[in-house]
Amino acid sequence: CRPGDVLSPEMDKVKTDTAGVAQSEEEQLICALFPQSGRQYVEKHRNGAT
């Protein structure tokens, strides 16, 4: 058994948690990996800031 085999799938939760912010799978992953700064980055990036 590999360690990843016992983990529950979390992508569906990420999709619902980031529904108002992330529009692509890439943005969803950014928000999942970096919950606070990732969400801020995606919001600023969406508004035209770099």
trRosetta pair geometry for C-beta under 8 A, 3 or more apart (Angstrom, degrees):
i j d omega theta_ij theta_ji phi_ij phi_ji
1 5 5.2 -122 -167 63 82 141
1 6 6.8 54 165 -42 123 103
2 5 4.8 109 60 -15 76 104
3 6 6.7 -66 -167 32 40 101
3 7 7.4 42 144 -28 68 104
4 7 5.6 -47 -154 18 48 118
7 10 7.7 -53 158 -20 107 104
9 12 6.5 59 122 5 107 99
10 13 5.1 -54 -165 41 66 115
10 14 6.0 71 137 -26 83 100
10 32 7.5 129 121 -147 117 130
11 14 5.4 -51 -147 36 37 115
11 15 6.3 42 153 -24 67 102
11 28 7.8 63 -155 141 80 135
12 15 5.6 -50 -150 32 32 114
12 16 6.7 25 155 -12 64 104
13 16 6.0 -59 -150 40 32 105
13 17 6.0 29 154 -18 67 112
14 17 5.8 -59 -140 41 28 110
14 18 6.0 -2 168 6 66 116
14 28 5.3 98 141 176 112 104
14 29 7.7 41 166 -84 151 41
14 31 7.0 143 -165 89 96 103
14 32 4.5 -16 -125 -81 132 121
15 18 6.6 -73 -138 50 20 90
15 19 6.6 53 155 -71 59 82
15 28 6.1 -5 -90 -134 59 143
16 19 5.7 -14 -151 -33 33 116
17 31 7.4 -175 107 133 103 128
18 21 5.1 -78 -164 58 74 101
18 22 3.9 15 151 17 122 117
18 27 7.1 176 161 124 137 91
18 28 5.1 164 73 -119 149 73
18 31 4.5 129 -100 80 136 161
18 32 7.5 -80 -32 -49 139 78
18 39 7.4 -143 -117 -105 96 94
18 42 7.9 20 -159 82 117 168
19 22 7.6 -39 -80 52 13 79
21 27 7.2 -153 124 154 83 121
21 31 6.4 118 94 -87 132 147
21 39 5.8 -26 -176 -147 169 85
21 42 5.4 83 160 104 106 130
21 43 6.0 -58 -142 -69 106 86
21 46 7.7 -150 -167 -16 65 151
22 27 3.6 174 -141 115 92 107
22 28 4.4 142 135 -69 157 61
22 30 7.4 166 -106 52 122 95
22 31 5.4 -110 -50 -5 131 137
22 42 5.8 -41 -86 -171 74 158
23 27 6.0 46 38 38 55 150
23 46 7.7 117 -3 -108 118 122
24 27 4.8 98 55 8 77 99
24 28 7.1 -134 99 -5 43 87
25 28 5.3 -51 -149 35 37 117
25 29 6.4 38 153 -20 67 102
26 29 5.9 -55 -152 35 30 110
26 30 6.6 33 150 -21 63 103
27 30 5.5 -48 -147 32 36 115
27 31 6.5 34 154 -15 65 104
27 42 4.9 98 -156 -127 105 128
28 31 5.9 -58 -152 39 31 109
28 32 6.2 29 151 -20 66 109
29 32 5.5 -54 -143 37 34 112
29 33 6.1 25 161 -13 68 108
30 33 6.2 -60 -143 41 25 103
30 34 6.2 -33 175 39 63 102
30 38 4.3 175 147 -158 77 111
30 41 6.5 -101 160 80 133 125
30 42 5.9 146 91 -60 131 110
31 34 7.2 -80 -128 67 19 65
31 35 6.7 49 176 -119 61 42
31 38 4.6 179 -98 120 35 120
31 39 5.1 67 -126 -75 97 73
31 42 6.1 -33 -62 -9 100 147
32 35 7.4 6 -148 -77 19 71
32 38 7.5 -75 30 104 31 165
33 38 6.2 125 68 -71 72 152
34 37 4.8 -56 162 67 120 89
34 38 3.3 133 79 -39 92 105
34 39 7.9 -149 107 -7 78 62
34 41 7.4 34 94 12 134 129
35 38 6.3 21 -41 37 7 111
35 39 6.6 1 171 -16 43 111
36 39 6.4 -62 -155 31 20 105
36 40 6.7 12 153 -10 59 110
37 40 5.5 -56 -148 41 37 113
37 41 6.0 42 153 -25 69 106
38 41 5.6 -52 -146 34 30 113
38 42 6.4 28 157 -17 65 105
39 42 5.9 -54 -147 36 30 109
39 43 6.4 29 155 -17 64 108
40 43 5.8 -57 -148 38 30 110
40 44 6.2 24 157 -13 66 109
41 44 6.0 -61 -146 41 27 106
41 45 5.9 27 157 -20 66 112
42 45 5.7 -54 -140 40 28 112
42 46 6.2 33 157 -24 63 107
43 46 5.8 -55 -149 33 27 113
43 47 6.6 16 155 -11 62 109
44 47 5.8 -64 -150 42 33 105
44 49 4.2 -56 173 66 94 123
45 49 6.6 -85 -80 72 32 70
45 50 7.1 58 -112 -114 74 38
